[in-house]
Amino acid sequence: MISFVQHWYKKRFSDPQAVTLVFILIALAALIYFGASILAPIFVALVLAFLLEWPVAQMSRIGVNRTAGASLVLVLFVGVMLLTVFGLIPSLWKQGLSLLSELPNMLEKGLAMAEDFASQYPKYIPPEQLDTMVEQARKLMDTQHLLDLGKHLLGYSASVLVLMVYAILVPLLVFFFLKDKEELMLGAKRFFPANRQLASKVWEEMNQQIFNYIRGKVMEIIIVGAASYIFFAIMDLRYAALLGVLTGLSVLIPYVGATLVTLPIALVAFFQWGFSSEFAYLMLGYGIIQALDGNLLVPLLFSDAVDLHPVIIIAAVLVFGGLWGVWGVFFAIPLASLIKAVINAWPELPPQSPADPGEQEAADKHQLESRVGQ
């Protein structure tokens, strides 16, 4: 057993650059895990600066000063964010509050339908099980419970002071990250070991993939959310803006997100129209949007960025989402791709072909005869 462990260690960690890569990965993971709450503004600013680096670099290529390019890109980005916040958030807020206030009526209607079904088909739903379901549902309809749920979902728990700090610090940090990129990178390299060629190789491989993934994911959110909202508005579905945004955000969690967001869409449509032709058309159109997203949009946007099995993607979402919350879910696929790139680039000792048994026996015999002769 000990020899097996020693052989595995020599095979995997014989190269000093591999040890350096492990050290860098462990140090970065520990910094993110233990310092996330304290360094959150810096991490957010780094992510935004990474996304905004491409337009700044393109402007630098055509002769625009990097300081001017960073300022212009940041002003445009902040302007788009302000338009989104003040133009979209109030409507979503009103629709969310309206949906929460109407939720008890929806649940009452659903309970009445369940009781009618149970009275007609008692062998399918036992009365005891129905009573338990009704009791739990009525607890959910408690006003205080719904209020607490609304506070959690709509962000009442967020501290105003923290939001003000983010609103001031993050744009400043993004500006300096973009403006002084080269100086900051040269300073950061001083803290890394000198033999980091393998780590540099992995980073070069992942840099473009991560950028393509994040850019593609943002475009997918916008396209799917806008298409869903337009379709819901044409169908005159209630809470169209809120459900459209939820549909767009659902693409953050592959496979699982689309399943979760289908439930509120189906419930709102059912309580608005019942089992009617409008309900069927809505669910059919929604299914077409999801099919086009999975079979057309995703291959176009992520053809060069994602090459992972669905099981690996779901496992990555669960693991990194549990570690780092929303950011872990958003970066689950890039992190999984990073792990895959590290595994593929990991150096190994060249395998030693086992000696032929006949040759080995002859060598042992010759060695024994030489010892006897001595």
Number of C-alpha atoms within 10 A of each C-alpha: 6 7 8 9 10 11 12 13 11 13 15 15 18 14 15 13 19 22 16 20 22 15 14 16 15 12 12 11 12 12 12 17 12 10 12 14 10 10 12 14 21 17 17 17 22 17 14 20 24 17 16 18 21 12 14 24 15 13 18 16 11 8 9 14 14 19 15 14 22 27 18 15 18 21 14 12 15 13 12 11 12 12 12 12 12 10 11 14 14 12 14 19 13 13 18 19 15 12 17 17 16 11 16 18 13 18 18 15 13 17 17 13 12 16 18 12 13 16 14 11 11 13 9 10 15 12 14 9 10 16 12 11 14 19 12 11 16 14 13 16 20 11 13 11 12 17 15 13 15 17 14 12 11 14 10 12 10 11 10 10 9 10 11 11 12 17 13 11 14 20 20 13 19 24 23 16 22 26 21 13 15 11 10 13 11 10 11 10 11 9 8 13 13 10 14 17 14 20 20 12 14 20 16 11 15 21 14 13 19 22 17 20 20 21 14 19 19 15 15 21 19 17 15 24 23 17 17 24 23 15 18 22 15 11 16 13 20 16 21 22 23 20 24 25 19 23 28 24 20 21 24 23 21 16 14 13 16 19 11 14 18 17 11 12 22 17 16 20 24 17 15 15 14 14 11 11 10 17 21 16 12 20 16 12 16 20 14 12 17 18 12 13 17 15 10 11 19 16 13 12 17 18 13 12 20 19 12 12 8 11 9 14 21 17 14 21 26 16 15 20 18 12 14 16 13 15 13 19 22 19 20 25 28 23 18 19 22 19 15 16 16 22 11 10 15 17 17 14 11 7 7 6 6 7 9 8 9 9 10 12 12 11 12 12 12 12 11 11 11 10 9 8 6 5
